[in-house]
């Protein structure tokens, strides 16, 4: 409450009867090469990520502050005869007192980018891929027929949506962004998560993604049902059903799939295991090139490394050696069906990935993106903008979108 009272006191001091004052209000693609060196110190290595007034009074004055204590308290303020209501919402925002500008959102962007550069203790040294996944999963629940779901609401904060199988592991991304929310409490979680996705893509040398605010946080009653996100174990019919429900066509499905150049799967989440590309913290068209250029077989073996003899073994270490050796133990793969590259056996593809080259309508877009990274960047940026805006009741126009300056060259 103190955080609201302080700006309110400042406003009160400016609204003395001697003067009439009103509240102040505030009203593309690039390639990897344009960004220079990546911000993430480990990004370039070959590794794996995973009621209106009657107008009788023209003198501004403070009516008072009501319900000064208690969650969700409402504050009322008269300014030039009009009533402004400022509510402290579920995410602590005090919208109405503060109208953020592009510069304010750039500061939020920069704070996210700073954390991405500073926190290198996740997977391949970057939280970037899982932040992109958070933005995608909070948006990809949209149903165009019912108008439900989408990024407006940030309902993944609550069970059951946060506990859906497809969202396993995303608590790490939400927790990563919480300090930024505390630093900038006026931004909704819904806007924060999507802006973070934009930031992560750009900071991982991807295209500039135009973005606009306007999402509101909603309560648990608005959680979407399970099953709205893709199942990696299925194929093209499933992809068209899931993405068609959101309003995407074949070309857009393939372009969105290019995000699989980032991150990796984890056996303790999806059951799948491994990265899709050799540079899983850099946005590129590698996913499409690898789909076409590598030979892919069903995975049959799971390899687990162990250090001998100072750790527990799944089977006894060689008795003739007391030295600390890295030993790989091979077991039959018992996870869901997935593909493995024949050459290095270090990359993976899901059945939904392989569907993109089995289906001729999908494949023509895979081939185009594999040959032309600029075409991919342009169309990927467009489809990410569409994804992040699904179902959002914006009060602004598309031309009001903001383009944020990446920090990777700073």
N, C-alpha and C positions, 0 to 999 in steps of 0.2 A: 504494500500500500504506500510505503514511503516513496517509492519510485514514481508513483502517480502524483503524490502530494507535492513533491518538489517542482515539477514542471507546472503544476496547477498554480502554485504560489507565484512563480515567475510571471505567468500570464495575468494573474490578479493584479500584480504590481504595475503592469503595463496598461491596465484597463481602468485607470482613474477617471472620475466623471468629467475631468477637464477636457477630455479629448475623445473623439469617436474612432474606435479602432475595431478592426475585424480580425479574426483568426487568419494567420497566414496559411495558405495551401500551396502545394506544389503539384503543380500539375504532373551476298556476302560470304562468302565462303573463302577459306584459305587453306593452303596445303601444309603438310608437315615441314616442308622446306622453308616456309616463310617464318617459322618459329625458331629456327636455330637449334641450340642444344636443349635437350629435355631438362625440365626442372628437377625431376626425380633423379637422385644420384645413382640409383641402380637400374634406371629404365632401359639403358642401352645395352645392358649385358644380356647374354643369351641365357635366359632363365625362365622360370615358371611362376606365374602369379596364383594362383587360383582365381404531434398537432400544431399546425402552423401558428404563428403569433398574430394577435389582432393589430399589430403595428402601432399601438398606443404609445409605446415608449421608444425613443430613438437613442437613449443614452445607455451604453453598455454597462452592465454591472454583473457581479457574481451573485447568483442565487444562493449558492452554497454547495457543500459537498455532502452527499447523502450516503448512507450505508458505508461509512468509512472503514468498517471492519467486516470481515467475512469474505469467503471466496465468492467470486462472481459479482462483487458489489458494483452498483451503477453510480456514475457521477453525472450531474446535470449542470449545464453552463449556459447562461444567456449572453448572446453577443449580437448587438444591434437588433434586439427583439426576436431573434431566432434561437430555438433550443437545440443545442448540440448535446448528444448523449455519448458518453465515453464509457465503454464497458471493459472491464478486465476479464478477458476470456480464459478458456481452458489452457491456452498456451502462454498466458501472461501478457498478451499484447494490450496496448492502450491506444487502439486506433481511434482517430478523431482528434486527438491532441497533436498528432504527428503525422504529416503526410510525406512519406519518404520520396526522395528524388532519385534519379539515376545514380548520382554520386553516392547516395546511401547504399544502394544495391551493389555498386562496385566495391564498396568497403566490405560488404558481406562476402562477395565473391573473393576478394583478396584474403579475407580471414580463412576461408575454406582452402584456398590455394596454399596459404602459408602452412596450414596443418598438413596438407598433402605432402608438401616438401619436407616438413619436419618429422612427421610420423612415418618411419620406414620399417616398422616392425610387423607388417602384415604381409603374408604370402610372399610375393616377389619384391618386397620393399615398397609397396604402394597400396594405399586404400582406394586408389582411383577406380579400378575395375568393380569393386563391390559397391562403390557409391553410384556408379552408372547403373548397376543392377538394381539398387534401391529405387532410383528415379524411374527406371523402366517398370519394375514390378508394382509400384504405387500408381502408375498410370495405366498399365496394361489390363486392369480389371474392368475397363469401360465396356458397357453394353449399349450400342447405339439404339436398339429397339426399346429399351426401358429407360435409357438416360441415366442409369446408375453406374457407380464405380468411377474410375479415373482418379487423377491426382488431387482433385478437389476434395479435401477432407482429411487426408493423412490418417486414414482409419487403420493403417497397419500398426499404429501405436497400441491398439487394443487386441485382445483375444476376442473372437477366434482368428481374425485375419492375420495377425502377427504370427500365429502358430500354424498357418497353412504350410503344408510340405514344401511348396514352391518358394516360400519365404524363409526357409531354414537358413540360418547364418546371417540374416540381414540385421539382427540386433547389433552386430559389430559396426555396421554402417550408421545406424541410428545413434548409437552411443558416441561414435566418432564426431558426429555433427552437433551433439548436445552442448558442448562448450560454446559453439558459435551461436546457438539459440540463446544461451544465457548472456552472451555478449551483446546480442541484438534482439532483445525480447519482443520488439515490435513486429518482427517478421513471423508469419505463420509457419508451422511445420510444413504445410503443403507447398508453400512457395520456397521454403528453405531446401527441401529435398530435391525439388526439380531444378532449382538454381545450382545446387551442388552437382547434379548430374551434368549440367552444362559446363560447369567449372572443370569437373574431372575430365571430360572429353577434350576440352581445349588445352588443359594442362598436360594431357598425354599426347600432345601434338596433333590433335584432331582439328576439324574445321570449326570456325566460329558458329555458334548456335544462337540465333536471336531468341530472346526470352522476354516475357512480360509477367508482372505480378497480377494478383487478383484472386488467388485461391483462398478459401476459408477453411479453417479446421472444423471438423464435425465430430460428433460423439460416436460411441460404440454401436449405437443402433443403426448406423449407416455402413457397418462392415459388409463387405461383399461376400457371397458364398464361395466356397472352395471350388476349384476346377476352372477358373477363368483364365489361368495362365497356361502357356504351352507345356506339354509333357514331352520331354526329350526322347522318350522311348517310342514315340509314334512317328507317323510319316506325313506325306503331303496332304491327305484328306483332312487330317487333324489340324495341320497348319492353316489351311484355308478356312476351316471352321472357326478356329480361335481368332485369327487376325481379321477374318471377314466380319465377325461380330463387332469388332472395333471400327470397321470401315476401311480396312487396308486392302489393296489389290496385290497381284502377284509381284509386281516390281517393288512395291513398298515392303512386302514380306522379306524379299531377298536383301534389300538394302538394310533393313533392321537387323537381319541375321548377321550382317558384317560386324556387329558389336562383339561377336564371338572371337574376334581377334584378341579380345581382352580377357584376362582372368583365367580361371580354371574351375573344374568341378572337384568336389570333395566327397569321399565315400561316406562320411558321417552326416551328409546333408542330402544330396540327391541320390547317393549310391554310386554315381559315376565318378571317374577319377582321371585327373590330368588336365593339361592345358590344350588349347586348340592351335596355338602358334608358338614360335620360338621367341617372340617378343611380346609377351602378354601384358605389358604396361605401356604399349605404344599403339595408338590408333593407326591402322594401315589397311591396305587391301590384301594383306597376307592370307587372311582366312580363305578368300576366294581362290587365290593362286594355289594354296596348299590343297584345297579340295580337288582341283583339277590336275595338279602336277604330281602329287604323291599317290602311291598305291596304298589302298586301305583294306585291311582284313579284320575279321572279328577278333577281338582281344581274347586270348586264351590263358594268359599267365599274369599273375600278380606278383611283383617283386617287392620284397620288404628288406631294406638294409638294416643291419645290426652291427654294432661294434663289439668285437671280442677282445678280451674275455670279461670286460668290466660292466657289461649289461646283461640282462636276462635274454636268453635265447629261446626261440621257438623250438629249436632242437639243439642238442649239445654241440658246442664248438669242437673243432678238431683237438684231440687231446695232445697231439704232438707239438702244438704251438701255444705258447703263453703270451705272444705279442698281441698288441692291439691292432687287429686287422678289420677292415670294413668288408663284411661278408654279405652278399645278397642272397636271400632265400627266396626261392621261387615256388609259388603255389598256384593251383588251378584258379583261374578267375571265377569268382562266384558272385560278382555283381551283375547289374542289369546289362543287357546286350549293348556293347559299344564297339567302335572301330578303333584300330591302332595303325599308325603309319608303319609300313613294311621296312623302311630304311632305318630309322633310329629307334623305333618302338617307344618313343617318348611323347608323342602327340596323340590326341584322341579326337574323334568325331562322334556325334550322337546320331541315332537314326534320323532325327529331324534334320540334321545337317546333310547327311547323305541323300535325303529326299530332294535336296536342291539340285543335285546333278542327275538324279534318276528321272525327274520330271522335266520334260523338254521345255515347258513354258517357264519354269523356274531357271533351268540351266542357261538359257540365253542371257539372262541378267547376270548370272554368276560369271559367265564368260566375258561379258562386257566390263564388269567391275574388275575382273582379274587383269584385263588389258589396260584399263584406264583408271588410275587411282583418283584423278581429278573428278571424273564422272561419279565415282563412288562417294567422294567427299561431298560433292554438291547435293546429290540425292539423299545421302545419309543425313546431312544437316536438315534438309527439308522434312524428312520423315520423322526425325527426332522432335522437331518443333511441333509437328502434328500430334505425335504421341503424347507429349507433355501437356498439350492443351485439350485433350479429349474430355468432354463433359464439363469444362470449366465455364461458369457464367460470367465471363469477363465484362467489365464496364468500359473497357478500352477497345480500340480498334487494332487490327493486325499491324498497321503501320506504326503503332506506338511501341512495338517491340524494341528491346534494347540489345545492343551488341556490346559485350564486355571485353575489355582489354586483357589478354592473357598475361600472366606474370612470368612466364618461363624465360623471357629475355632480360628480366630485371636483375 
